[in-house]
C-alpha cells in the first residue's frame, strides 16, 4: 500500500511529507500496516504456526 500520492484533507499537502498532525498520524497508521496492507510476512508466518498448533491440539483432544 502506497501513501505517496495521498493528499491530506487538513492541509492539502502530501501525507508523506507530514506537514501537520493529521498528516503525521495518517502516515504512522499507514506505515504500521506494512507492505501487505496489515499483514507482514512475519505476522502471516506466526498466524500459520498458531493455526497449525491449534489444529494439532484439537486433534489431540479428539483422539484422547
Ligand atoms: Zn496534513
PDB file of the backbone (N, CA, C, O) and the ligand in Angstrom, with CONECT records:
HET     ZN  A 101       1
ATOM      1  N   UNK A   1       0.843  -1.195   0.000  1.00  0.00           N
ATOM      2  CA  UNK A   1       0.000   0.000   0.000  1.00  0.00           C
ATOM      3  C   UNK A   1       0.877   1.243   0.000  1.00  0.00           C
ATOM      4  O   UNK A   1       1.753   1.390   0.853  1.00  0.00           O
ATOM      5  N   UNK A   2       0.649   2.119  -0.936  1.00  0.00           N
ATOM      6  CA  UNK A   2       1.462   3.326  -1.028  1.00  0.00           C
ATOM      7  C   UNK A   2       0.671   4.552  -0.609  1.00  0.00           C
ATOM      8  O   UNK A   2      -0.491   4.712  -0.983  1.00  0.00           O
ATOM      9  N   UNK A   3       1.301   5.407   0.160  1.00  0.00           N
ATOM     10  CA  UNK A   3       0.643   6.629   0.594  1.00  0.00           C
ATOM     11  C   UNK A   3       1.335   7.854   0.010  1.00  0.00           C
ATOM     12  O   UNK A   3       1.119   8.976   0.468  1.00  0.00           O
ATOM     13  N   UNK A   4       2.171   7.632  -1.007  1.00  0.00           N
ATOM     14  CA  UNK A   4       2.943   8.722  -1.594  1.00  0.00           C
ATOM     15  C   UNK A   4       2.048   9.784  -2.224  1.00  0.00           C
ATOM     16  O   UNK A   4       2.353  10.976  -2.187  1.00  0.00           O
ATOM     17  N   UNK A   5       0.932   9.327  -2.807  1.00  0.00           N
ATOM     18  CA  UNK A   5       0.066  10.276  -3.511  1.00  0.00           C
ATOM     19  C   UNK A   5      -1.148  10.675  -2.693  1.00  0.00           C
ATOM     20  O   UNK A   5      -2.035  11.383  -3.171  1.00  0.00           O
ATOM     21  N   UNK A   6      -1.172  10.211  -1.453  1.00  0.00           N
ATOM     22  CA  UNK A   6      -2.296  10.535  -0.595  1.00  0.00           C
ATOM     23  C   UNK A   6      -2.206  12.001  -0.175  1.00  0.00           C
ATOM     24  O   UNK A   6      -1.173  12.452   0.321  1.00  0.00           O
ATOM     25  N   UNK A   7      -3.296  12.736  -0.377  1.00  0.00           N
ATOM     26  CA  UNK A   7      -3.294  14.157  -0.011  1.00  0.00           C
ATOM     27  C   UNK A   7      -4.105  14.350   1.263  1.00  0.00           C
ATOM     28  O   UNK A   7      -5.204  13.814   1.405  1.00  0.00           O
ATOM     29  N   UNK A   8      -3.547  15.121   2.179  1.00  0.00           N
ATOM     30  CA  UNK A   8      -4.188  15.346   3.468  1.00  0.00           C
ATOM     31  C   UNK A   8      -5.418  16.235   3.312  1.00  0.00           C
ATOM     32  O   UNK A   8      -5.406  17.209   2.558  1.00  0.00           O
ATOM     33  N   UNK A   9      -6.486  15.879   4.043  1.00  0.00           N
ATOM     34  CA  UNK A   9      -7.704  16.677   3.989  1.00  0.00           C
ATOM     35  C   UNK A   9      -7.563  17.932   4.835  1.00  0.00           C
ATOM     36  O   UNK A   9      -8.342  18.875   4.687  1.00  0.00           O
ATOM     37  N   UNK A  10      -6.590  17.948   5.706  1.00  0.00           N
ATOM     38  CA  UNK A  10      -6.417  19.079   6.631  1.00  0.00           C
ATOM     39  C   UNK A  10      -5.563  20.189   6.025  1.00  0.00           C
ATOM     40  O   UNK A  10      -5.931  21.362   6.095  1.00  0.00           O
ATOM     41  N   UNK A  11      -4.419  19.825   5.429  1.00  0.00           N
ATOM     42  CA  UNK A  11      -3.509  20.852   4.931  1.00  0.00           C
ATOM     43  C   UNK A  11      -3.315  20.758   3.420  1.00  0.00           C
ATOM     44  O   UNK A  11      -2.606  21.578   2.836  1.00  0.00           O
ATOM     45  N   UNK A  12      -3.940  19.760   2.777  1.00  0.00           N
ATOM     46  CA  UNK A  12      -3.894  19.608   1.320  1.00  0.00           C
ATOM     47  C   UNK A  12      -2.486  19.363   0.793  1.00  0.00           C
ATOM     48  O   UNK A  12      -2.233  19.551  -0.397  1.00  0.00           O
ATOM     49  N   UNK A  13      -1.579  18.952   1.648  1.00  0.00           N
ATOM     50  CA  UNK A  13      -0.235  18.588   1.219  1.00  0.00           C
ATOM     51  C   UNK A  13      -0.126  17.067   1.232  1.00  0.00           C
ATOM     52  O   UNK A  13      -0.918  16.402   1.899  1.00  0.00           O
ATOM     53  N   UNK A  14       0.848  16.500   0.502  1.00  0.00           N
ATOM     54  CA  UNK A  14       1.026  15.041   0.532  1.00  0.00           C
ATOM     55  C   UNK A  14       1.228  14.546   1.954  1.00  0.00           C
ATOM     56  O   UNK A  14       2.014  15.111   2.714  1.00  0.00           O
ATOM     57  N   UNK A  15       0.510  13.480   2.309  1.00  0.00           N
ATOM     58  CA  UNK A  15       0.593  12.943   3.670  1.00  0.00           C
ATOM     59  C   UNK A  15       2.022  12.507   3.984  1.00  0.00           C
ATOM     60  O   UNK A  15       2.464  12.590   5.130  1.00  0.00           O
ATOM     61  N   UNK A  16       2.746  12.040   2.957  1.00  0.00           N
ATOM     62  CA  UNK A  16       4.101  11.538   3.175  1.00  0.00           C
ATOM     63  C   UNK A  16       5.038  12.637   3.679  1.00  0.00           C
ATOM     64  O   UNK A  16       6.071  12.337   4.277  1.00  0.00           O
ATOM     65  N   UNK A  17       4.689  13.909   3.444  1.00  0.00           N
ATOM     66  CA  UNK A  17       5.545  14.995   3.913  1.00  0.00           C
ATOM     67  C   UNK A  17       5.332  15.282   5.393  1.00  0.00           C
ATOM     68  O   UNK A  17       6.210  15.842   6.048  1.00  0.00           O
ATOM     69  N   UNK A  18       4.179  14.904   5.923  1.00  0.00           N
ATOM     70  CA  UNK A  18       3.920  15.072   7.351  1.00  0.00           C
ATOM     71  C   UNK A  18       3.939  16.515   7.813  1.00  0.00           C
ATOM     72  O   UNK A  18       4.601  16.834   8.801  1.00  0.00           O
ATOM     73  N   UNK A  19       3.229  17.393   7.122  1.00  0.00           N
ATOM     74  CA  UNK A  19       3.281  18.814   7.458  1.00  0.00           C
ATOM     75  C   UNK A  19       2.429  19.176   8.673  1.00  0.00           C
ATOM     76  O   UNK A  19       2.752  20.131   9.380  1.00  0.00           O
ATOM     77  N   UNK A  20       1.366  18.449   8.928  1.00  0.00           N
ATOM     78  CA  UNK A  20       0.502  18.766  10.066  1.00  0.00           C
ATOM     79  C   UNK A  20       0.266  17.507  10.903  1.00  0.00           C
ATOM     80  O   UNK A  20       0.589  16.407  10.455  1.00  0.00           O
ATOM     81  N   UNK A  21      -0.285  17.645  12.096  1.00  0.00           N
ATOM     82  CA  UNK A  21      -0.510  16.463  12.965  1.00  0.00           C
ATOM     83  C   UNK A  21      -1.378  15.405  12.298  1.00  0.00           C
ATOM     84  O   UNK A  21      -1.173  14.212  12.523  1.00  0.00           O
ATOM     85  N   UNK A  22      -2.347  15.819  11.477  1.00  0.00           N
ATOM     86  CA  UNK A  22      -3.210  14.853  10.793  1.00  0.00           C
ATOM     87  C   UNK A  22      -2.376  14.030   9.813  1.00  0.00           C
ATOM     88  O   UNK A  22      -2.542  12.814   9.719  1.00  0.00           O
ATOM     89  N   UNK A  23      -1.485  14.693   9.089  1.00  0.00           N
ATOM     90  CA  UNK A  23      -0.582  14.008   8.163  1.00  0.00           C
ATOM     91  C   UNK A  23       0.259  12.975   8.900  1.00  0.00           C
ATOM     92  O   UNK A  23       0.354  11.819   8.488  1.00  0.00           O
ATOM     93  N   UNK A  24       0.861  13.412   9.986  1.00  0.00           N
ATOM     94  CA  UNK A  24       1.771  12.518  10.719  1.00  0.00           C
ATOM     95  C   UNK A  24       1.031  11.326  11.298  1.00  0.00           C
ATOM     96  O   UNK A  24       1.551  10.210  11.309  1.00  0.00           O
ATOM     97  N   UNK A  25      -0.188  11.562  11.780  1.00  0.00           N
ATOM     98  CA  UNK A  25      -0.984  10.464  12.335  1.00  0.00           C
ATOM     99  C   UNK A  25      -1.333   9.461  11.243  1.00  0.00           C
ATOM    100  O   UNK A  25      -1.238   8.251  11.446  1.00  0.00           O
ATOM    101  N   UNK A  26      -1.736   9.976  10.082  1.00  0.00           N
ATOM    102  CA  UNK A  26      -2.080   9.095   8.967  1.00  0.00           C
ATOM    103  C   UNK A  26      -0.858   8.330   8.479  1.00  0.00           C
ATOM    104  O   UNK A  26      -0.934   7.142   8.165  1.00  0.00           O
ATOM    105  N   UNK A  27       0.265   9.032   8.422  1.00  0.00           N
ATOM    106  CA  UNK A  27       1.486   8.398   7.938  1.00  0.00           C
ATOM    107  C   UNK A  27       1.896   7.252   8.864  1.00  0.00           C
ATOM    108  O   UNK A  27       2.269   6.173   8.403  1.00  0.00           O
ATOM    109  N   UNK A  28       1.823   7.497  10.168  1.00  0.00           N
ATOM    110  CA  UNK A  28       2.193   6.447  11.123  1.00  0.00           C
ATOM    111  C   UNK A  28       1.253   5.257  11.022  1.00  0.00           C
ATOM    112  O   UNK A  28       1.679   4.104  11.078  1.00  0.00           O
ATOM    113  N   UNK A  29      -0.027   5.553  10.874  1.00  0.00           N
ATOM    114  CA  UNK A  29      -1.021   4.476  10.790  1.00  0.00           C
ATOM    115  C   UNK A  29      -0.784   3.626   9.546  1.00  0.00           C
ATOM    116  O   UNK A  29      -0.884   2.400   9.594  1.00  0.00           O
ATOM    117  N   UNK A  30      -0.467   4.289   8.425  1.00  0.00           N
ATOM    118  CA  UNK A  30      -0.257   3.563   7.179  1.00  0.00           C
ATOM    119  C   UNK A  30       1.043   2.775   7.217  1.00  0.00           C
ATOM    120  O   UNK A  30       1.134   1.686   6.651  1.00  0.00           O
ATOM    121  N   UNK A  31       2.055   3.335   7.892  1.00  0.00           N
ATOM    122  CA  UNK A  31       3.337   2.639   7.955  1.00  0.00           C
ATOM    123  C   UNK A  31       3.241   1.407   8.835  1.00  0.00           C
ATOM    124  O   UNK A  31       3.929   0.413   8.602  1.00  0.00           O
ATOM    125  N   UNK A  32       2.382   1.474   9.849  1.00  0.00           N
ATOM    126  CA  UNK A  32       2.228   0.329  10.744  1.00  0.00           C
ATOM    127  C   UNK A  32       1.588  -0.841  10.019  1.00  0.00           C
ATOM    128  O   UNK A  32       1.788  -1.995  10.398  1.00  0.00           O
ATOM    129  N   UNK A  33       0.819  -0.550   8.975  1.00  0.00           N
ATOM    130  CA  UNK A  33       0.134  -1.628   8.257  1.00  0.00           C
ATOM    131  C   UNK A  33       1.101  -2.474   7.447  1.00  0.00           C
ATOM    132  O   UNK A  33       0.830  -3.647   7.188  1.00  0.00           O
ATOM    133  N   UNK A  34       2.220  -1.900   7.046  1.00  0.00           N
ATOM    134  CA  UNK A  34       3.206  -2.675   6.317  1.00  0.00           C
ATOM    135  C   UNK A  34       2.875  -2.793   4.844  1.00  0.00           C
ATOM    136  O   UNK A  34       1.840  -2.303   4.392  1.00  0.00           O
ATOM    137  N   UNK A  35       3.762  -3.450   4.085  1.00  0.00           N
ATOM    138  CA  UNK A  35       3.607  -3.530   2.632  1.00  0.00           C
ATOM    139  C   UNK A  35       2.449  -4.406   2.190  1.00  0.00           C
ATOM    140  O   UNK A  35       1.985  -4.270   1.058  1.00  0.00           O
ATOM    141  N   UNK A  36       1.969  -5.294   3.038  1.00  0.00           N
ATOM    142  CA  UNK A  36       0.896  -6.208   2.631  1.00  0.00           C
ATOM    143  C   UNK A  36      -0.456  -5.757   3.169  1.00  0.00           C
ATOM    144  O   UNK A  36      -1.385  -6.558   3.276  1.00  0.00           O
ATOM    145  N   UNK A  37      -0.564  -4.500   3.500  1.00  0.00           N
ATOM    146  CA  UNK A  37      -1.842  -3.974   3.947  1.00  0.00           C
ATOM    147  C   UNK A  37      -2.322  -4.582   5.243  1.00  0.00           C
ATOM    148  O   UNK A  37      -3.473  -5.008   5.338  1.00  0.00           O
ATOM    149  N   UNK A  38      -1.462  -4.631   6.245  1.00  0.00           N
ATOM    150  CA  UNK A  38      -1.880  -5.107   7.555  1.00  0.00           C
ATOM    151  C   UNK A  38      -1.175  -6.364   8.006  1.00  0.00           C
ATOM    152  O   UNK A  38      -1.030  -6.602   9.205  1.00  0.00           O
ATOM    153  N   UNK A  39      -0.732  -7.172   7.055  1.00  0.00           N
ATOM    154  CA  UNK A  39      -0.089  -8.426   7.455  1.00  0.00           C
ATOM    155  C   UNK A  39       1.323  -8.497   6.890  1.00  0.00           C
ATOM    156  O   UNK A  39       1.511  -8.584   5.677  1.00  0.00           O
ATOM    157  N   UNK A  40       2.298  -8.461   7.762  1.00  0.00           N
ATOM    158  CA  UNK A  40       3.682  -8.635   7.327  1.00  0.00           C
ATOM    159  C   UNK A  40       3.965 -10.121   7.178  1.00  0.00           C
ATOM    160  O   UNK A  40       3.241 -10.942   7.742  1.00  0.00           O
ATOM    161  N   UNK A  41       5.000 -10.484   6.432  1.00  0.00           N
ATOM    162  CA  UNK A  41       5.346 -11.916   6.291  1.00  0.00           C
ATOM    163  C   UNK A  41       5.518 -12.595   7.637  1.00  0.00           C
ATOM    164  O   UNK A  41       5.141 -13.754   7.806  1.00  0.00           O
ATOM    165  N   UNK A  42       6.088 -11.874   8.598  1.00  0.00           N
ATOM    166  CA  UNK A  42       6.277 -12.442   9.937  1.00  0.00           C
ATOM    167  C   UNK A  42       4.936 -12.708  10.603  1.00  0.00           C
ATOM    168  O   UNK A  42       4.746 -13.740  11.246  1.00  0.00           O
ATOM    169  N   UNK A  43       4.008 -11.770  10.444  1.00  0.00           N
ATOM    170  CA  UNK A  43       2.684 -11.941  11.039  1.00  0.00           C
ATOM    171  C   UNK A  43       1.957 -13.111  10.381  1.00  0.00           C
ATOM    172  O   UNK A  43       1.279 -13.883  11.059  1.00  0.00           O
ATOM    173  N   UNK A  44       2.098 -13.243   9.068  1.00  0.00           N
ATOM    174  CA  UNK A  44       1.466 -14.357   8.351  1.00  0.00           C
ATOM    175  C   UNK A  44       2.023 -15.687   8.827  1.00  0.00           C
ATOM    176  O   UNK A  44       1.284 -16.648   9.038  1.00  0.00           O
ATOM    177  N   UNK A  45       3.340 -15.727   8.992  1.00  0.00           N
ATOM    178  CA  UNK A  45       4.004 -16.952   9.434  1.00  0.00           C
ATOM    179  C   UNK A  45       3.549 -17.310  10.844  1.00  0.00           C
ATOM    180  O   UNK A  45       3.272 -18.474  11.135  1.00  0.00           O
ATOM    181  N   UNK A  46       3.472 -16.310  11.716  1.00  0.00           N
ATOM    182  CA  UNK A  46       3.017 -16.533  13.092  1.00  0.00           C
ATOM    183  C   UNK A  46       1.595 -17.064  13.094  1.00  0.00           C
ATOM    184  O   UNK A  46       1.269 -17.995  13.832  1.00  0.00           O
ATOM    185  N   UNK A  47       0.749 -16.465  12.263  1.00  0.00           N
ATOM    186  CA  UNK A  47      -0.647 -16.888  12.167  1.00  0.00           C
ATOM    187  C   UNK A  47      -0.733 -18.350  11.732  1.00  0.00           C
ATOM    188  O   UNK A  47      -1.541 -19.120  12.250  1.00  0.00           O
ATOM    189  N   UNK A  48       0.120 -18.716  10.766  1.00  0.00           N
ATOM    190  CA  UNK A  48       0.131 -20.083  10.253  1.00  0.00           C
ATOM    191  C   UNK A  48       0.547 -21.063  11.342  1.00  0.00           C
ATOM    192  O   UNK A  48      -0.056 -22.124  11.503  1.00  0.00           O
ATOM    193  N   UNK A  49       1.584 -20.694  12.084  1.00  0.00           N
ATOM    194  CA  UNK A  49       2.083 -21.561  13.165  1.00  0.00           C
ATOM    195  C   UNK A  49       1.009 -21.742  14.231  1.00  0.00           C
ATOM    196  O   UNK A  49       0.792 -22.853  14.717  1.00  0.00           O
ATOM    197  N   UNK A  50       0.341 -20.659  14.591  1.00  0.00           N
ATOM    198  CA  UNK A  50      -0.712 -20.716  15.610  1.00  0.00           C
ATOM    199  C   UNK A  50      -1.855 -21.607  15.119  1.00  0.00           C
ATOM    200  O   UNK A  50      -2.419 -22.390  15.883  1.00  0.00           O
ATOM    201  N   UNK A  51      -2.185 -21.475  13.845  1.00  0.00           N
ATOM    202  CA  UNK A  51      -3.273 -22.263  13.261  1.00  0.00           C
ATOM    203  C   UNK A  51      -2.940 -23.754  13.303  1.00  0.00           C
ATOM    204  O   UNK A  51      -3.781 -24.579  13.660  1.00  0.00           O
ATOM    205  N   UNK A  52      -1.706 -24.086  12.935  1.00  0.00           N
ATOM    206  CA  UNK A  52      -1.268 -25.487  12.941  1.00  0.00           C
ATOM    207  C   UNK A  52      -1.263 -26.035  14.367  1.00  0.00           C
ATOM    208  O   UNK A  52      -1.680 -27.169  14.604  1.00  0.00           O
ATOM    209  N   UNK A  53      -0.790 -25.226  15.315  1.00  0.00           N
ATOM    210  CA  UNK A  53      -0.760 -25.636  16.715  1.00  0.00           C
ATOM    211  C   UNK A  53      -2.174 -25.871  17.229  1.00  0.00           C
ATOM    212  O   UNK A  53      -2.419 -26.830  17.961  1.00  0.00           O
ATOM    213  N   UNK A  54      -3.097 -25.005  16.853  1.00  0.00           N
ATOM    214  CA  UNK A  54      -4.487 -25.137  17.295  1.00  0.00           C
ATOM    215  C   UNK A  54      -5.100 -26.413  16.730  1.00  0.00           C
ATOM    216  O   UNK A  54      -5.830 -27.116  17.429  1.00  0.00           O
ATOM    217  N   UNK A  55      -4.808 -26.713  15.470  1.00  0.00           N
ATOM    218  CA  UNK A  55      -5.351 -27.917  14.837  1.00  0.00           C
ATOM    219  C   UNK A  55      -4.760 -29.174  15.468  1.00  0.00           C
ATOM    220  O   UNK A  55      -5.457 -30.173  15.644  1.00  0.00           O
ATOM    221  N   UNK A  56      -3.476 -29.119  15.806  1.00  0.00           N
ATOM    222  CA  UNK A  56      -2.817 -30.254  16.456  1.00  0.00           C
ATOM    223  C   UNK A  56      -3.419 -30.497  17.833  1.00  0.00           C
ATOM    224  O   UNK A  56      -3.638 -31.640  18.235  1.00  0.00           O
ATOM    225  N   UNK A  57      -3.685 -29.407  18.554  1.00  0.00           N
ATOM    226  CA  UNK A  57      -4.308 -29.510  19.876  1.00  0.00           C
ATOM    227  C   UNK A  57      -5.698 -30.119  19.754  1.00  0.00           C
ATOM    228  O   UNK A  57      -6.080 -30.990  20.535  1.00  0.00           O
ATOM    229  N   UNK A  58      -6.439 -29.650  18.772  1.00  0.00           N
ATOM    230  CA  UNK A  58      -7.804 -30.129  18.550  1.00  0.00           C
ATOM    231  C   UNK A  58      -7.805 -31.628  18.243  1.00  0.00           C
ATOM    232  O   UNK A  58      -8.627 -32.385  18.759  1.00  0.00           O
ATOM    233  N   UNK A  59      -6.860 -32.036  17.385  1.00  0.00           N
ATOM    234  CA  UNK A  59      -6.745 -33.454  17.029  1.00  0.00           C
ATOM    235  C   UNK A  59      -6.373 -34.287  18.240  1.00  0.00           C
ATOM    236  O   UNK A  59      -6.877 -35.398  18.407  1.00  0.00           O
ATOM    237  N   UNK A  60      -5.493 -33.763  19.091  1.00  0.00           N
ATOM    238  CA  UNK A  60      -5.056 -34.472  20.292  1.00  0.00           C
ATOM    239  C   UNK A  60      -6.224 -34.661  21.247  1.00  0.00           C
ATOM    240  O   UNK A  60      -6.366 -35.717  21.862  1.00  0.00           O
ATOM    241  N   UNK A  61      -7.060 -33.636  21.369  1.00  0.00           N
ATOM    242  CA  UNK A  61      -8.205 -33.718  22.275  1.00  0.00           C
ATOM    243  C   UNK A  61      -9.247 -34.722  21.754  1.00  0.00           C
ATOM    244  O   UNK A  61      -9.896 -35.419  22.534  1.00  0.00           O
ATOM    245  N   UNK A  62      -9.392 -34.780  20.439  1.00  0.00           N
ATOM    246  CA  UNK A  62     -10.411 -35.656  19.853  1.00  0.00           C
ATOM    247  C   UNK A  62     -10.027 -37.136  19.991  1.00  0.00           C
ATOM    248  O   UNK A  62     -10.884 -37.993  20.203  1.00  0.00           O
ATOM    249  N   UNK A  63      -8.723 -37.417  19.868  1.00  0.00           N
ATOM    250  CA  UNK A  63      -8.273 -38.798  19.922  1.00  0.00           C
ATOM    251  C   UNK A  63      -8.137 -39.277  21.367  1.00  0.00           C
ATOM    252  O   UNK A  63      -8.162 -40.480  21.629  1.00  0.00           O
ATOM    253  N   UNK A  64      -7.993 -38.340  22.302  1.00  0.00           N
ATOM    254  CA  UNK A  64      -7.797 -38.709  23.703  1.00  0.00           C
ATOM    255  C   UNK A  64      -9.099 -39.158  24.351  1.00  0.00           C
ATOM    256  O   UNK A  64      -9.113 -39.505  25.532  1.00  0.00           O
TER     257      UNK A  64
HETATM  258 ZN    ZN A 101      -1.940  17.482   6.762  1.00  0.00          ZN
END
